Amino acid sequence: MEMTHAKAAHAKSAFASNLPFPPQYGSELLVICRGRGVWLEDKSGKKYLDFAGGIAVNALGYGRADLAKTAMKQMRRLSHISNLFTTEPALALARAMLAQGPFKFSSVFFGNSGTEANEAALKYARLHSLRTKGPGHEKFLCFSGAFHGRTLGSLSCTPSPKYQDPYLPLIPGVVVATYNDPRALARTLTEEFAGVIVEVIQGEGGLAGMTPEFARALNEACARTGAILIADEVQTGMARTGTFYASEGAGLKPDIITLAKPLGGGLPLSAVLIPEKVNALIHLGDHGTTFGGGPVTTAVAGKVWEKVSRPEFVQHVREMGILLEQRLQRIKAAHPEKVGELRGKGLLRGFEYVGGEVKDFLDNLRTRGMLALRSGANVVRIAPPLIITGREIETGINLIEEALR
Ligand SMILES: Cc1ncc(COP(=O)(O)O)c(C=O)c1O
């Protein structure tokens, strides 16, 4: 479909250039103004079906009056108080999180972003090894294809030259092993390691998924060496993959789970779920943050948690995930020259795009009124709001088919 002159000018006007930001995000960005459900609208009034979900953040969709009301009420009552105090919303959220099965945790540390949660988890693993085994056990193990964030600790466990090279040297003592290779894991992990950090589905790493054999090997190797097993569920946690934690689906038994993206309903909030064996070793002043776990973000997150943790909500994600998989299989069969391997689980899915550059394909989708994401070098990633309906999935699949044709 050729764009008319008027349409092209219209679309162009929705972009901002001469950006007052560092060039890391690009030189020209689409200005999104509002959203409702799974739909977004840009500055020119053009609508987009959102299969990107703010990069797996907006689980409950856009334009939520319930979340806005909660935030406003809490803003008027108490917007911030330091961590020398606590608040009812923070207490209620942490208690709800600890009551959630199937894993057992003793406390919750609230931060503001995924990288901060991982940073804290790595620190707690070090603290645990130092206070139980003494010095000489401070190494970290991470895996090829991983993405754990941009602060120096998390970045050190994100073995991608593109992200790491401008910031060398990174923290010492980080070892990288091949993802999904139980033998490499057994060879590498020793008692010198404080912790292992791993994703169950590599959200930024081409949606590679953990095999049950690798999950078993991780459980065994960490139990054998005493290393703290950290599951980074920043992208996969809170029902995204069709189980509340992706670890459950994979058979992984983590000591620590980190959560972020969907937790705050679009507000910045992350969490580290801490087991008793670590919690018992933490002393006053060992870690902290100014804003993490403030009353407004935790009040909104309390509402998000209540909805997302319902069995019927998780079941909905599972059903929508199956529908999405079936439709992607159909697309793959119809376009084998463009669609390669299908990846992912639940509503975190994608396909290898072998028909050219993923960026061009995503631009093509965008002009047709749909947003999706890239993962790794050549995977088109789909991570819509979890409230998406079957009809909205069909609409998205039709747009993907049009773009492929
Ligand atoms: C698995 C995973 N861990 C950590 C992060 C970092 O989160 P944030 O950008 O909130 O720091 C991300 C972000 O994409 C992620 O996908």
The ligand as an SDF file (V2000), in Angstrom:
LIG
                    3D

 16 16  0  0  0  0  0  0  0  0999 V2000
   15.6200   -9.3230   31.9990 C   0  0  0  0  0  0  0  0  0  0  0  0
   15.8920   -7.8750   32.2750 C   0  0  0  0  0  0  0  0  0  0  0  0
   16.6260   -7.5480   33.3410 N   0  0  0  0  0  0  0  0  0  0  0  0
   16.8910   -6.2590   33.6430 C   0  0  0  0  0  0  0  0  0  0  0  0
   16.4410   -5.2280   32.8470 C   0  0  0  0  0  0  0  0  0  0  0  0
   16.7570   -3.8130   33.2010 C   0  0  0  0  0  0  0  0  0  0  0  0
   15.6160   -3.1460   33.6510 O   0  0  0  0  0  0  0  0  0  0  0  0
   15.5800   -1.5650   33.7320 P   0  0  0  0  0  0  0  0  0  0  0  0
   15.6510   -1.0550   32.3320 O   0  0  0  0  0  0  0  0  0  0  0  0
   14.2880   -1.2590   34.4190 O   0  0  0  0  0  0  0  0  0  0  0  0
   16.7640   -1.1520   34.5250 O   0  0  0  0  0  0  0  0  0  0  0  0
   15.6770   -5.5330   31.7150 C   0  0  0  0  0  0  0  0  0  0  0  0
   15.2200   -4.4610   30.8170 C   0  0  0  0  0  0  0  0  0  0  0  0
   14.9040   -4.6480   29.6800 O   0  0  0  0  0  0  0  0  0  0  0  0
   15.3960   -6.8950   31.4210 C   0  0  0  0  0  0  0  0  0  0  0  0
   14.6730   -7.2420   30.3460 O   0  0  0  0  0  0  0  0  0  0  0  0
  1  2  1  0
  2  3  1  0
  2 15  2  0
  3  4  2  0
  4  5  1  0
  5  6  1  0
  5 12  2  0
  6  7  1  0
  7  8  1  0
  8  9  2  0
  8 10  1  0
  8 11  1  0
 12 13  1  0
 12 15  1  0
 13 14  2  0
 15 16  1  0
M  END
$$$$
